[in-house]
Amino acid sequence: GAYRGRVGSRSVRLTVARHGREVRSFRAFVPMLCPGVSPGQFTTQIGTATISRARVAPDGSFVAASTPRSGTAIRVRGRLKRGKVSGRVELSVGSCAGNSAYSAARG
């Protein structure tokens, strides 16, 4: 079924399919820190991390990684337990990078 939750103050959505053995359509908004134009300055941007599919292990854990295009890397780790999903999502786009913990519940 569909799960919704939070990554900090942003949202995360995913679907658990195949009787709890597969995570599909994972989508999270991740805040990233980017170097500014001047040395020592940084800016914050929000990036979207999407994973199409990840298999869930018998203990409920899953890991998925993706490089959708050059200069972009996504890694999602998590655990499905008692109708809740929690974990960490990491996103790197060019020189910007960020990671956040997330949690989601059915709904």
N, C-alpha and C positions, 0 to 999 in steps of 0.2 A: 504494500500500500504506500500511499504518499506520506512523506515526513516533512515537517517544516520546523525551522528553529532559527538560532542566532549565531552569528560570527561576530562577537563584540556587539556593536550597535547595528550591524548589517544582517541581511537574511541569508539563509541556506535552505535549499530544497533538494530532495532526493526521493527516489522510489526504491523500495525493497521488493524484489520479485523472486520468483521461483522458490516459494516456501521459505524465504529468509536466507537463501543461498546466493543472492546476487544483488548488488547495489547498482542502480541505473540512474541516468540523468542527474548526476550530482552537479549542483550549481551553487557557488558561494561567492560573495563579494568580499574581497580581501584588501585591507588598507596596506599600501606599499610605501616605503620610504625611497625617495629618488634624490640623487645629487642635484643641487641647483646650478645656476649659471656661474655664480661666484664661488670660489673655494670656501669650504666650511659652511655653506648654506644647503639646506635640504628642503624638499617639498614633499607633500603627501598626496598620493593618488589612490583611487579605488580601482582595483582590477577584478575581473571576473574569472574565476577558476571553474572550468567545466570538465567533467570526466563522464564518458558515455557508459562505461561498464566496469565493475570490479567484482571479482568472486569473493564470497565470504567463506572464511575457514570454519571448520567445525566448532572452534571455540568462540566464534562470533567476530573475530578480527578481520580486517581487510586493509589492503594497501594498493594504491593505483598511482601510476605515473604517466605523464603525457608530455610530448613536445609538439603541440599543434602547428607551430611554425618556427622558423629560425629565430633564435633569441628569446623564446618563451618556454618555460618549464613549469610543470604543475605536479605536485605530489600531494596525495590525500591519504591519511591514515585514520583508522577509526575502529570502533567496536560497537557491535549491535548486541544489546543486552536488555531483556525485559521490555521490549517495545520502545526503547530509546537508543539513539545513536549519538556517540560523542567521539571526538578525536581532534586532529590538527590538520589544517590545510596550509600548504606552502605554495607561493606563486612568485615567479621571477619573470619580468618582462624587460628585456634590454638591460639597462643599468639600475632598474627599480626592483626591489625585492621586499617581500613581506610574508608573514605567517601569523595565523591566528588559531585559537582553539574554537571549536564549534560544538553545539549540542542541538539535537532535534528530536521531536517526538511525533507520533502519529497524529495526523490531523489535517 
